[in-house]
Amino acid sequence: MESYLETRYETIKSSVHGMADKVVEAVLAAEKSFETRDVVAAQGVVDSDVVINETERRLDKELFAFEALTAPHASDLRFIVASVRIVKDLERIGDHAVNIAEMAIRANEIDSDKKSITPLTAQIAKAATSMFTQAVAAFHNNDYDAAMAVLVLDSHVDALCIQIEKEIIAKVSGAPEAAEALLITLLAGREWERIADLATNIAEEIVFILKSWDIKHNHYENPEEFA
């Protein structure tokens, strides 16, 4: 029985990590599709969301069933509890990647020469993507320091989002004919900001798994206080 439970636990664990990799692929493709107006890559992101959603639903059931029917050791229990939240955050990140991909498809129709893309747009996309990929790497590697490094990056993405909003508002007033394309750029910036927020959530869960510390609500400077 013990061997069966260990095998089942490892299978669930592998599935959670596999879902994380699938969402990373979607986010990277969304970044590419918006920057280059690659509608094929964008459609691939949209299509992949079906698999991500199905995986989230399956893992949600498996994680709760495993917790309810077994008595996991403390470290395994923390992984199960945190993974319930991580899986939901991954699914939401996948949704944001789809939103960005759909914006890329529309932007290609009305702004194929990419005039609405600004350096700030590229910066926030790369920053948010980097945060998320670093969080997933920390998850895979059980890397506490890498998880903590992700947490301090969120304020930079928040600042970029504010800068983009100010820049787009100024541009719209001077070029009302480009309003829709510029609005898409603004909304894409907000999608990246949400991805960064969710990457932060995942990093917090990694700290919980590894240290059993609850460091939500920005308790990042001295997390040992919350042991």
FIRO-824994 format. One line per field, with one value per residue (C-alpha): residue in three letters; residue number from 0; x, y negated, z. Coordinates in steps of 0.2 Angstrom, whole numbers, plus 5000, padded with zeros to 4 digits. Each point is the difference from the previous one (the first is absolute). Example, Ala and Ser with C-alpha at 12.3 -4.5 7.8 and 13.67 -1.06 7.14 Angstrom:
// residues 2
residuo (ALA|SER)
num (0|1)
u (5062|5006)
v (5022|4983)
w (5039|4997)
***
This chain:
// residues 227
residuo (MET|GLU|SER|TYR|LEU|GLU|THR|ARG|TYR|GLU|THR|ILE|LYS|SER|SER|VAL|HIS|GLY|MET|ALA|ASP|LYS|VAL|VAL|GLU|ALA|VAL|LEU|ALA|ALA|GLU|LYS|SER|PHE|GLU|THR|ARG|ASP|VAL|VAL|ALA|ALA|GLN|GLY|VAL|VAL|ASP|SER|ASP|VAL|VAL|ILE|ASN|GLU|THR|GLU|ARG|ARG|LEU|ASP|LYS|GLU|LEU|PHE|ALA|PHE|GLU|ALA|LEU|THR|ALA|PRO|HIS|ALA|SER|ASP|LEU|ARG|PHE|ILE|VAL|ALA|SER|VAL|ARG|ILE|VAL|LYS|ASP|LEU|GLU|ARG|ILE|GLY|ASP|HIS|ALA|VAL|ASN|ILE|ALA|GLU|MET|ALA|ILE|ARG|ALA|ASN|GLU|ILE|ASP|SER|ASP|LYS|LYS|SER|ILE|THR|PRO|LEU|THR|ALA|GLN|ILE|ALA|LYS|ALA|ALA|THR|SER|MET|PHE|THR|GLN|ALA|VAL|ALA|ALA|PHE|HIS|ASN|ASN|ASP|TYR|ASP|ALA|ALA|MET|ALA|VAL|LEU|VAL|LEU|ASP|SER|HIS|VAL|ASP|ALA|LEU|CYS|ILE|GLN|ILE|GLU|LYS|GLU|ILE|ILE|ALA|LYS|VAL|SER|GLY|ALA|PRO|GLU|ALA|ALA|GLU|ALA|LEU|LEU|ILE|THR|LEU|LEU|ALA|GLY|ARG|GLU|TRP|GLU|ARG|ILE|ALA|ASP|LEU|ALA|THR|ASN|ILE|ALA|GLU|GLU|ILE|VAL|PHE|ILE|LEU|LYS|SER|TRP|ASP|ILE|LYS|HIS|ASN|HIS|TYR|GLU|ASN|PRO|GLU|GLU|PHE|ALA)
num (0|1|2|3|4|5|6|7|8|9|10|11|12|13|14|15|16|17|18|19|20|21|22|23|24|25|26|27|28|29|30|31|32|33|34|35|36|37|38|39|40|41|42|43|44|45|46|47|48|49|50|51|52|53|54|55|56|57|58|59|60|61|62|63|64|65|66|67|68|69|70|71|72|73|74|75|76|77|78|79|80|81|82|83|84|85|86|87|88|89|90|91|92|93|94|95|96|97|98|99|100|101|102|103|104|105|106|107|108|109|110|111|112|113|114|115|116|117|118|119|120|121|122|123|124|125|126|127|128|129|130|131|132|133|134|135|136|137|138|139|140|141|142|143|144|145|146|147|148|149|150|151|152|153|154|155|156|157|158|159|160|161|162|163|164|165|166|167|168|169|170|171|172|173|174|175|176|177|178|179|180|181|182|183|184|185|186|187|188|189|190|191|192|193|194|195|196|197|198|199|200|201|202|203|204|205|206|207|208|209|210|211|212|213|214|215|216|217|218|219|220|221|222|223|224|225|226)
u (5000|5014|5008|4984|4997|5018|4998|4984|5008|5014|4988|4990|5016|5006|4984|5000|5018|4995|4985|5012|5011|4985|4995|5018|4999|4983|5008|5015|4990|4988|5015|5006|4984|4996|5017|5001|4982|5002|4982|5005|5009|4985|4987|5011|4999|4981|4999|5011|4989|4988|5014|5005|4982|4997|5016|4995|4983|5008|5014|4987|4991|5015|5008|4985|4997|5018|4999|4983|5004|5018|5010|5015|5016|5002|5010|4989|4985|5007|5003|4983|4992|5011|4997|4982|5003|5014|4990|4986|5013|5008|4982|4997|5018|4995|4984|5010|5011|4985|4994|5017|5000|4982|5005|5015|4988|4989|5015|5007|4984|5001|5018|5010|5015|5001|4999|4991|5014|5011|5017|4990|4988|5015|5007|4985|4998|5017|5000|4984|5005|5017|4991|4989|5014|5011|4985|4998|5018|5000|4986|5008|5017|4993|5010|4995|5013|4993|4982|5005|5008|4984|4991|5010|4997|4981|5002|5010|4986|4987|5010|5001|4981|4997|5013|4991|4983|5007|5009|4985|4988|5012|5001|4981|4997|5012|4995|4981|5000|5012|4989|4996|5017|5007|4986|5005|5018|4994|4989|5015|5010|4987|5000|5019|4998|4987|5012|5014|4988|4996|5018|5002|4987|5009|5016|4991|4993|5018|5006|4986|5004|5018|5000|4982|5000|4984|5008|4985|4996|5018|5009|5016|5014|5000|4990|5008|4988|4986|5006)
v (5000|4988|5004|4996|4984|4994|5004|4991|4985|5000|5001|4985|4990|5004|4994|4984|4996|5006|4987|4986|5004|5000|4983|4993|5006|4990|4984|5000|5003|4986|4988|5004|4999|4982|4994|5006|5001|5019|5006|5018|5000|4990|5013|5013|4992|4999|5019|5005|4993|5015|5012|4988|4998|5019|5003|4987|5009|5017|4995|4991|5016|5010|4989|4998|5019|5004|4988|5007|5019|5000|4993|4991|4996|4982|4995|5010|4992|4983|5005|5006|4985|4987|5010|4997|4982|5001|5009|4987|4986|5010|5001|4982|4996|5010|4990|4984|5007|5004|4982|4993|5012|4995|4982|5004|5007|4984|4989|5008|4996|4981|4997|5012|4988|5000|4982|5002|5010|4990|5004|5001|5013|5011|4997|5005|5015|5006|4995|5010|5015|5000|5000|5014|5011|4997|5005|5016|5004|4997|5012|5013|4998|4997|4984|4989|4986|5000|4999|4985|4991|5001|4991|4984|4998|4997|4982|4997|5007|4990|4984|5005|5002|4983|4992|5009|4993|4983|5002|5007|4987|4986|5009|5002|4981|4997|5014|5004|5010|5013|5001|5018|5006|4990|5006|5018|4996|4993|5015|5011|4991|5004|5018|5001|4992|5013|5014|4992|5000|5018|5004|4992|5011|5015|4995|4997|5018|5006|4992|5008|5017|4999|4990|5001|4981|4990|4984|4994|4981|4995|5006|5003|4991|5011|5015|5010|4989|5010|5017)
w (5000|5004|4984|4990|5009|4997|4982|4999|5009|4987|4986|5006|5003|4983|4992|5010|4993|4983|5000|5005|4985|4989|5006|4998|4982|4998|5008|4989|4985|5005|5002|4983|4992|5007|4996|4982|4996|4997|4998|4998|5017|5007|4994|5008|5017|4998|4995|5014|5013|4999|5006|5014|5006|4999|5010|5013|5003|5001|5012|5011|5003|5002|5012|5011|4999|5005|5015|5006|4998|5007|5014|4991|5010|5004|4985|4988|5007|4998|4981|4998|5008|4991|4983|5002|4999|4988|4987|5001|4997|4986|4992|5002|4992|4986|4998|5000|4986|4990|5002|4994|4985|4995|5002|4988|4987|5001|5000|4984|4992|5004|5004|4990|4999|5019|5003|5016|5008|5010|5009|5017|4992|4997|5017|5010|4989|5003|5018|5004|4989|5009|5017|4996|4992|5015|5012|4990|5001|5018|5002|4990|5010|5017|5000|5014|4995|4983|5006|5011|4985|4991|5013|5000|4981|5001|5004|4984|4990|5009|4996|4982|4999|5007|4987|4986|5005|5000|4984|4991|5007|4993|4983|4998|5002|4986|4989|5002|4984|5008|5016|4999|4996|5015|5011|4996|5005|5016|5004|4996|5012|5014|4995|5002|5017|5005|4995|5010|5015|4998|4998|5017|5007|4994|5008|5016|4999|4997|5016|5009|4993|5004|5017|5006|5001|4995|4992|4991|5000|4997|5015|4990|5008|5016|4996|5015|5011|4993|5003)
***
